[in-house]
Amino acid sequence: MVTVKGREDVKRFLATLPNEIETKLLRGAGRAAGKVVKDDAESRALSKEVREDLVLKTSARDGRIVVKVTVKPGWGYSLGVWQEWGTAPHFIRVAEDQRQGRSIGRINKLSKEGSLVIGGQFVGATVFHPGAQAHPFLRLALDLRGGEAIAAAQAYINRRIAGGKIVGTAEPEDDA
């Protein structure tokens, strides 16, 4: 009769391996790849607000690792959308329903006369904005640095596997 020792240890190891790969290896590799893209996007962003509000997030769901480089909600996000996609030509006017009774100083006073003041200049009841050209920074960063991002993820994985084991913790590494 054949005797096998360590079967339970092997079963336990194989049962914990997928979770260990996900938490200790793949999320960190995704974070390393995302950092390459985020750093490039920061260098391409035109405004300080967008650069300061860029964030990198990783999550695990449905057996997949998701890495997002995006701009936090707020003014920086609005600027980022306008920079990434541009704006179409449009008219600007003071809308009564948008004011909600709040004082807008000189514009509020002049609205009775149907005039709009921008930068101290009378421009009439409406002004035409020619739109803004797109200056992609997120898509461009991913397109141009995708190869480097993959190499960073591979380097992270190589550092974490030693002697047939996954070394390190599930905590993110310091980027310092």
C-alpha positions as CSV (number, residue, x, y, z in Angstrom):
1,M,0.0,0.0,0.0
2,V,1.2,3.5,-0.9
3,T,1.4,6.1,1.9
4,V,1.2,9.8,1.0
5,K,2.3,12.4,3.5
6,G,1.5,16.1,3.3
7,R,-1.6,15.8,1.2
8,E,-3.5,18.1,3.5
9,D,-0.7,20.7,3.4
10,V,-0.8,20.6,-0.4
11,K,-4.6,21.0,-0.5
12,R,-4.4,23.9,1.9
13,F,-1.6,25.6,-0.1
14,L,-3.6,25.2,-3.4
15,A,-6.8,26.5,-1.7
16,T,-5.1,29.7,-0.6
17,L,-3.0,30.2,-3.7
18,P,-5.6,32.1,-5.9
19,N,-6.4,34.6,-3.1
20,E,-2.7,35.0,-2.3
21,I,-1.9,35.6,-6.0
22,E,-4.7,38.2,-6.2
23,T,-3.9,40.1,-3.0
24,K,-0.1,39.9,-2.9
25,L,0.8,39.8,-6.5
26,L,-1.7,41.0,-9.1
27,R,-3.0,44.1,-7.4
28,G,0.5,45.2,-6.7
29,A,1.5,44.6,-10.3
30,G,-1.5,46.5,-11.5
31,R,-0.6,49.4,-9.1
32,A,3.0,49.4,-10.5
33,A,1.7,49.6,-14.0
34,G,-0.9,52.2,-13.2
35,K,1.8,54.4,-11.5
36,V,3.7,54.6,-14.8
37,V,0.6,55.8,-16.6
38,K,-0.4,58.2,-13.8
39,D,3.1,59.8,-13.7
40,D,3.0,60.4,-17.5
41,A,-0.6,61.8,-17.3
42,E,0.6,64.2,-14.6
43,S,3.3,65.4,-16.8
44,R,0.9,66.0,-19.7
45,A,-1.9,67.7,-17.7
46,L,-2.1,71.4,-18.4
47,S,-3.5,72.6,-15.1
48,K,-2.2,72.3,-11.6
49,E,-5.7,71.3,-10.4
50,V,-5.9,68.3,-12.7
51,R,-2.3,67.2,-11.7
52,E,-3.2,67.4,-8.0
53,D,-6.4,65.5,-8.4
54,L,-5.1,62.6,-10.4
55,V,-5.6,59.3,-8.5
56,L,-4.7,55.7,-8.9
57,K,-7.2,53.1,-7.6
58,T,-7.0,49.3,-7.7
59,S,-9.8,46.8,-6.9
60,A,-10.5,43.2,-7.3
61,R,-14.0,42.1,-8.5
62,D,-15.3,39.1,-10.3
63,G,-11.9,37.5,-10.3
64,R,-10.4,40.4,-12.2
65,I,-8.0,43.1,-11.1
66,V,-9.1,46.6,-12.1
67,V,-6.7,49.5,-12.2
68,K,-8.1,53.1,-12.7
69,V,-6.2,56.3,-13.3
70,T,-8.7,59.1,-13.1
71,V,-9.3,62.6,-11.7
72,K,-11.1,63.0,-8.4
73,P,-14.6,64.6,-8.6
74,G,-14.6,68.3,-8.3
75,W,-13.2,71.3,-10.2
76,G,-10.1,69.3,-11.3
77,Y,-12.4,66.7,-12.8
78,S,-14.3,69.3,-14.9
79,L,-11.0,70.8,-16.1
80,G,-9.7,67.3,-16.9
81,V,-12.8,66.4,-19.0
82,W,-12.5,69.6,-20.9
83,Q,-8.8,69.1,-21.5
84,E,-9.2,65.4,-22.5
85,W,-12.1,65.8,-24.9
86,G,-12.2,69.6,-25.7
87,T,-15.5,71.5,-25.9
88,A,-17.8,72.3,-28.7
89,P,-18.5,75.9,-29.7
90,H,-21.4,77.3,-27.6
91,F,-23.2,80.4,-26.3
92,I,-22.8,81.6,-22.8
93,R,-25.5,83.7,-21.1
94,V,-26.7,84.6,-17.6
95,A,-29.5,82.2,-16.9
96,E,-32.2,83.3,-14.3
97,D,-32.9,79.7,-13.3
98,Q,-29.2,79.1,-12.5
99,R,-28.8,82.0,-10.2
100,Q,-31.4,80.9,-7.6
101,G,-31.5,84.4,-6.1
102,R,-27.8,84.6,-5.3
103,S,-26.1,88.0,-5.9
104,I,-23.5,88.0,-8.6
105,G,-22.5,91.6,-8.1
106,R,-22.3,93.6,-11.2
107,I,-23.7,90.9,-13.5
108,N,-26.8,90.6,-11.3
109,K,-27.3,94.4,-11.5
110,L,-26.8,94.5,-15.3
111,S,-29.0,91.5,-16.0
112,K,-32.0,93.8,-15.7
113,E,-30.7,95.5,-18.8
114,G,-29.9,92.2,-20.6
115,S,-26.1,92.7,-20.5
116,L,-23.4,90.3,-19.6
117,V,-20.1,91.5,-18.2
118,I,-17.0,89.3,-18.5
119,G,-13.7,90.6,-17.2
120,G,-15.1,94.1,-16.8
121,Q,-16.2,94.2,-20.5
122,F,-19.8,94.5,-21.6
123,V,-20.4,91.6,-24.0
124,G,-24.2,91.8,-24.4
125,A,-26.9,89.4,-23.3
126,T,-24.9,86.4,-24.7
127,V,-21.3,85.7,-25.8
128,F,-20.1,83.0,-28.2
129,H,-17.4,80.7,-27.0
130,P,-15.5,79.1,-29.9
131,G,-14.9,75.9,-27.9
132,A,-11.6,74.5,-26.8
133,Q,-9.3,72.1,-28.5
134,A,-8.8,68.7,-26.9
135,H,-5.4,68.0,-25.3
136,P,-5.6,64.3,-24.3
137,F,-3.4,63.4,-21.3
138,L,-5.0,60.2,-19.9
139,R,-5.5,58.3,-23.2
140,L,-2.1,59.5,-24.5
141,A,-0.3,58.4,-21.3
142,L,-1.8,54.9,-21.7
143,D,-1.1,54.7,-25.4
144,L,2.5,55.9,-25.1
145,R,3.4,54.2,-21.8
146,G,1.5,50.9,-22.1
147,G,4.7,48.9,-22.8
148,E,6.5,50.5,-19.9
149,A,3.5,49.8,-17.7
150,I,3.5,46.1,-18.6
151,A,7.3,46.0,-17.9
152,A,6.7,47.6,-14.5
153,A,4.1,45.0,-13.7
154,Q,6.3,42.2,-14.8
155,A,9.2,43.6,-12.7
156,Y,6.9,43.8,-9.7
157,I,5.9,40.1,-10.1
158,N,9.5,39.0,-10.6
159,R,10.5,40.8,-7.3
160,R,7.6,39.1,-5.4
161,I,8.3,35.5,-6.5
162,A,11.3,33.9,-4.8
163,G,12.0,30.3,-4.3
164,G,8.6,29.2,-5.6
165,K,6.8,31.4,-3.1
166,I,5.0,34.7,-3.2
167,V,6.9,37.0,-0.8
168,G,5.7,40.2,0.8
169,T,2.4,41.3,2.2
170,A,-0.9,42.2,0.7
171,E,-0.2,45.9,1.7
172,P,0.8,48.3,-1.1
173,E,4.4,49.1,-1.4
174,D,5.6,52.6,-0.7
175,D,6.1,54.7,-3.8
176,A,8.7,56.8,-2.2
